[in-house]
Amino acid sequence: MSTSAAAGRTNTSPRATYSPLTTFVAVLLLCLPWPYWGGVHLASEIPKSTLIAASACLSALLWLASLTRTGRPVAWHPAWLLVLGFVLWAALSTTWSADPGNALIELTLLISCLWLAFVASQAVTEGRNRLLMTAWTLGGTAVALLGIQQYFGYNPLGYRQSSIPAATFLNKNYAALYLDLVTPMALALLLSVRRPSWRWLAALAVALCLSLLVVSRTRGSWLGLAVTLGGLALTLVALPSLRAEIGKQAKSAWPAWAAALLLPLCLALVPSPTTVKPWTAAPAAASERPDRSIQTRLSGYRNSLVMIAERPLVGVGYGGFQIGFRPYSAAVEPIPLHTEFVSLARLHSDPLQILAELGVVGLAMAMAIFVVALVLAWRLLRANGEERWLALGLFLALLASGAHAWVDFPLHRPASATLFWLATGLVFGLAARAQRRSVQPRRILVAGLWLAVLMFSAHAGTFYWKYWTGGQLFIASQRAIMADDCAAALHAINASRERFGLDQTTRMRWIHLHRHCDLPAAIKLRAMDNALADDPYNPLAHLTRAELMLAAGRLDEAQHSFGVVAALLPHRASGQLGLGLVALTAGDRAVAARYFRAAKDLEGDTTIADKLLTELEKVNMIDH
């Protein structure tokens, strides 16, 4: 493989450099946030992930076909070696991952994003940067418009929402993670356009994106927005030429710029009919506890440090956080969110989760990728023409998403992860073009790329087909539960688990149904043992197994499983209550009373523990 300078690579003329590859990336940017189907249990995630994987395969095949036909040099920047190292380390870590099934889900998405990022790095070298900026902005603007309508109680497309306004993402926080990367690009587009009509359209795009970030009340996005504005201010101070270029437009552009800020300010003052507490609500009393979201994050961070300290170099393996974290979930303090049925699936901090899963090695590579991308984007800001404005949008988008990533997980949601890696790939592509870096592909390299793309395409097609059909069977089990048909629900969830049992949601539904349906004890026990073989600290499986052991008179095993539940969920009464029942069955009333009092202290005076304690006290009085 030899290095060569690509002739004519500095030509930015749209007519001279237009290609289908650029159009493909632009169409993907427009379509990325929209896939949704309520017929699968992850109605937003599965369709979006499928689109991303399909787009990655198609774009890679399109690029390889062009490469094979023309044999032209490949834009290449050495920073890609960091990305390659990161994905290889992530793939290697699946061999020791606490959750190999989830690791495969996340690794498939990661590789899809990286294929797209690499293809985008080739597309950007062909020019048409304004097309990419416009498509990037329009996709998010349309989503923001839908979200604002939902904020006022109007949901024209019928997207399901677990929190409002979620747009097409089910959860408003996921919509905000996506818009973190769109708003800075819209801002760069607004600053770059000179034609008044286009400027006003760009101002509307900025206004809509900002508005949804404001009304979503996602504090991580507000942090990202503050970092974006700070980064823009720093850029203008450090680069006089850019400041002068923007200053020339200020006299005619300031009304549009002001209008871009007016809509979000107005919406911030207008109460929403879908909001529980209006903006004018009185602040909480100082004596009240911090809200559950902050407390959950802080508790998760503190507890995760204990886990990280035990495996600092290699972590618990890619995708293994949820299962790997279970035995440490109350290592320092209990997490309010955690119950027998619910646990943290993400750490709400991408850098910390990367450290937990991939260790210091993985975090070092991830941070190196991020820092190198920022440095390269900063250097590109000194260029002229469309490249400067695209680089500005990418630089600010990476800053915003990177800031939010410290308190959330944009790299673990399909749309935001794709935009993040696309931004990184576009920066690497622009840098390769600016530095005239390219490689002349040899036949063996092209053949290897063809083989890799075809193999991944076959894997992705099979993988997501099973994911879709498994998700449909999950919904069938949900409908059967609603119809109070336990047999049908069990049949559907067993089929779903057999078809695609890699995601934690399906596994938990399977445990839940085996717990509550009227089945022979032997079948229930076998199901719990199977669940614990894959997830040794699953509290619901341990609780169910303990109850079965107690009913069978196997008190030592019941005591062990109830003890695990009590250790995992010290803020919940179920473990203490179970230990009390074991002691009572063994005839030790004093120990039973102690456990019942502990359970009563946790859940108040109207619980089963309170009633059992009352009955126990009556028995003790009769004995005396």
Secondary structure, DSSP 8 states (H G I E B T S, - for coil): -EE---TTTT---HHHH--HHHHHHHHHHHHTT----TTSSSTTHHHHHHHHHHHHHHHHHHHHHHHHHH---EE--TTHHHHHHHHHHHHHHTTS-S-HHHHHHHHHHHHHHHHHHHHHHHHHTT--HHHHHHHHHHHHHHHHHHHHHHHTT--TT----SSSS-TTSSSHHHHHHHHHHHHHHHHHHHHH--SHHHHHHHHHHHHHHHHHHHHHT-HHHHHHHHHHHHHHHHHHHH-HHHHHHHHHHHHHHHHHHHHHHHHHHHHHHS--TT-SS-TTS----TTS---HHHHHHHHHHHHHHHHHHHSTTTTT-TT-HHHHHGGGTTSSS--TT--SS---SS-S-HHHHHHHHHHHHHHHHHHHHHHHHHHHHHHHTTS-THHHHHHHHHHHHHHHHHHHHTSS-GGGSHHHHHHHHHHHHHHHHHHHHHTT-EEE--HHHHHHHHHHHHHHHHHHHHHHHHHHHHHHHHHHHHHHHHTT-HHHHHHHHHHHHHHH--SHHHHHHHHHHHHHS---HHHHHHHHHHHHHH-TT-HHHHHHHHHHHHHTT-HHHHHHHHHHHHHH-TTSSHHHHHHHHHHHHTT-HHHHHHHHHHHHHHH-TTSHHHHHHHHHHHHHHHH-
